[in-house]
Structures are given as structure tokens and as C-alpha cells.
Amino acid sequence: MVERKPPAMGETGVLEKAAEELSDRMAVGSVMLVEAVRQISNVEETQTALSLTLVGFASAFELVILCWSAARKGVTEVVVAGVVDSFAYNVTMTLGAVIRPLSIVDATLLQKPSIAMLLALVLVILLAIPKQRISRKAGWLLVVAYPVFLLGSR
């Protein structure tokens, strides 16, 4: 005897329908992304070009999901703010990299900031776990801990 799944209704139904419709496109897109990475590797482009491309894809995908979700809910202001914010961020980061590129001579210098960021992330997660949100008291603790984070990441 085969048990059937009940039909999805409401927002769950919309999400399942979108997942079915977009799954083929996501599969094709992932194949195209992998092939693009292979082509860049074959041409022996720098790791910088590859990483910037991947960051571009990731930020664009995040923006598309944000806009899609906001448009479904009728909140067009979020879409405009997301596009303007993404554009401003990408322009300033790109111009900053062109004007003054960073050269990393010794990668061990990145260990302390990486550890400080991981500890800060763990602190935020630990503060948010009990109530599934960050309370006002925990927020103030994070604000006070920020200078310690800055000093620890040097």
C-alpha cells in the first residue's frame, strides 16, 4: 500500500511549486558555474578573479532571493533598498580594490582576526539560543564586547 502525500496549501504550496519550477534552472546554473570555474582554471586566471566571481554570484543570488521574497509579500521598498545597497557596496569595494589593492605577504597575520571573528560568532549564537532572539541585555553585552573584539583582532 502506497501512502500519498497531502496537497500543499498556502505559502507551503507556493514554495513547493517554486522549488519544482526552479530546480531545473538551479541544476543548469550549477553546471554552468562549475564549467565557468573549469574554464577560468584552464586559462590559469588568478585566484582573485575566481574568488570575486564567486562572491559576485553569491551576493547576486542573495539579492534575487531577497527581492523575490519581498515582491511576493508586496514590500517593494525592500527590493529598491536591496538593489541600491548592493550596488553601492559593490562599487565602493571595487573602487577601493582598484585604488589600493591589498597585498598579503604573510597569511599567518590573518589567524588572529579569524579566531576573533569565530569567537564573536560563537558569542552571538550562544546569546541568541535561549530565547531564539537577542535580548536588549545581550545586545548591550555585544556592544560593550565590540572594542574587545577590535583589540583582539589586531
C-alpha positions in Angstrom: 0.0 0.0 0.0 1.4 3.4 -1.1 0.7 6.3 1.2 0.2 9.6 -0.6 1.3 13.0 0.5 -1.5 15.5 1.1 -1.5 18.5 -1.2 0.5 21.6 -0.1 -1.6 24.6 0.6 -1.0 28.3 1.2 2.6 29.6 1.4 3.9 26.0 1.6 2.2 25.2 -1.7 3.7 28.3 -3.4 7.2 27.4 -2.1 6.9 23.8 -3.2 5.7 24.9 -6.7 8.6 27.4 -6.9 11.1 24.7 -5.9 9.8 22.3 -8.5 9.9 25.0 -11.2 13.3 26.3 -10.2 15.1 23.0 -9.5 15.9 22.5 -13.2 17.2 26.0 -13.5 19.3 25.7 -10.4 20.8 22.4 -11.8 21.6 24.1 -15.1 23.0 27.1 -13.3 25.2 25.0 -11.1 26.6 23.1 -14.1 27.3 26.4 -15.8 29.0 27.7 -12.7 31.2 24.6 -12.4 32.1 24.8 -16.1 32.9 28.5 -15.7 35.3 27.7 -12.9 36.9 25.0 -15.0 37.4 27.5 -17.9 39.0 30.0 -15.6 41.3 27.3 -14.2 42.2 26.2 -17.7 43.2 29.7 -18.6 45.1 30.0 -15.3 43.4 33.1 -14.2 44.3 34.4 -10.8 42.6 33.2 -7.6 41.4 36.8 -7.1 39.3 36.7 -10.3 37.8 33.4 -9.3 37.0 34.5 -5.8 35.5 37.8 -6.9 33.3 35.9 -9.4 32.1 33.5 -6.8 31.4 36.4 -4.3 29.5 38.1 -7.1 27.4 35.1 -7.8 26.7 34.6 -4.0 25.7 38.3 -3.5 23.6 38.3 -6.6 21.8 35.1 -5.6 21.1 36.5 -2.1 19.7 39.7 -3.7 17.5 37.7 -6.0 16.0 35.7 -3.2 15.5 38.8 -1.1 13.7 40.6 -3.9 11.6 37.5 -4.8 10.5 37.1 -1.2 9.8 40.9 -0.8 7.9 41.0 -4.1 5.7 38.1 -3.0 4.8 39.9 0.2 4.3 43.2 -1.6 7.1 45.1 0.1 8.7 46.9 -2.8 10.7 49.2 -0.7 12.9 46.3 0.4 13.6 45.4 -3.2 14.7 49.0 -4.0 16.8 49.2 -0.8 18.4 45.9 -1.6 19.4 46.8 -5.1 20.7 50.3 -4.1 22.6 48.8 -1.2 24.1 46.0 -3.3 25.2 48.5 -6.0 26.7 50.9 -3.5 28.6 48.1 -1.7 30.0 46.6 -5.0 31.0 50.0 -6.4 32.8 51.1 -3.2 34.6 47.7 -2.8 35.7 47.6 -6.4 36.9 51.1 -6.5 38.7 50.6 -3.2 40.4 47.5 -4.6 41.4 49.3 -7.7 42.8 52.4 -5.8 44.6 50.5 -3.1 44.9 46.7 -3.6 45.8 44.7 -0.6 48.9 42.5 -0.8 49.1 39.8 1.7 52.8 38.8 2.3 52.3 36.7 5.4 49.0 34.8 5.7 49.6 34.0 9.3 48.7 37.6 10.1 45.1 36.6 9.3 44.9 33.9 12.0 44.2 36.2 15.0 41.4 38.1 13.2 39.9 34.9 12.0 39.9 33.4 15.5 38.4 36.7 16.9 35.6 36.6 14.3 34.8 32.9 15.1 34.7 33.7 18.8 32.4 36.7 18.2 30.1 34.4 16.1 30.0 31.8 18.8 29.2 34.5 21.4 26.3 35.8 19.3 24.9 32.3 18.8 25.2 31.5 22.5 23.4 34.7 23.4 20.6 34.0 20.9 19.9 30.3 21.6 17.9 30.6 24.9 15.1 32.8 23.5 15.7 32.4 19.8 16.5 36.1 19.6 19.0 38.5 21.1 17.6 40.4 24.2 18.4 44.0 25.0 20.8 42.9 27.7 22.6 40.6 25.3 22.7 43.4 22.7 24.4 45.7 25.2 26.9 43.0 26.1 27.7 42.7 22.4 28.1 46.5 22.1 30.5 46.5 25.1 32.4 43.5 23.7 33.0 45.2 20.4 36.1 47.1 21.4 37.5 43.9 22.9 36.9 42.2 19.6 38.7 45.1 17.7 41.7 44.8 20.1 41.7 41.0 19.8 41.7 41.0 16.1 44.8 43.1 15.8 
